[in-house]
């Protein structure tokens, strides 16, 4: 972040700047920002949204060792061999449904329906309808209880249902990368190594 642009009044504060600092992790093939730039979506079972018009399958990029680059990559920079065909629509659907479930579980904990009411947001002058989502407010007598239901407190507690929902989402994302050998015990260093290898493959134009 040293090369990020200044942010705020603090002398050391920096804003993330991908063009000068580093690129983000590579998205799964078929789900990159370029693939979904149209911003059109379609609903799948359960109401989760995925990018519209995804193909059923997408040929996955070959592992780095099969690309015969001009300069051989060191073992640490070689992409893990993955399944050769990614069922991209199925993968996107699994990610969307897992993310929807995680969000629903978190919202139910953050704003228990027995503690809260939903009220319409104000309508700005000149508009017939509010462009903002409805507000969630505490029912009388539950203000202090609701104030304690924050994401920070939830993740500090890390209940089993939250860990399980994240594990389901992690598994769906790994499948989108074609990592058939992924398990919840895979070390973070190995995940980062594979993402780095994929970034290097794509940046080489292979």
Secondary structure, DSSP 8 states (H G I E B T S, - for coil): -TTSEE-SSSTT-EE--TTTS-------TT-STTTTTT--EEE-TTS-EEETT--S-EE----GGGS--SS---GGGS-----SEE-HHHHHHHHHHHHHHHHHHHHHHHT-TTTEEEE-----TT-SS-SS--EEEE-TT-HHHHHT--HHHHHHH--HHHHHHHHHHHHHHHHHHT-TT--TT--HHHHHHHHHHHHHHHHTT-
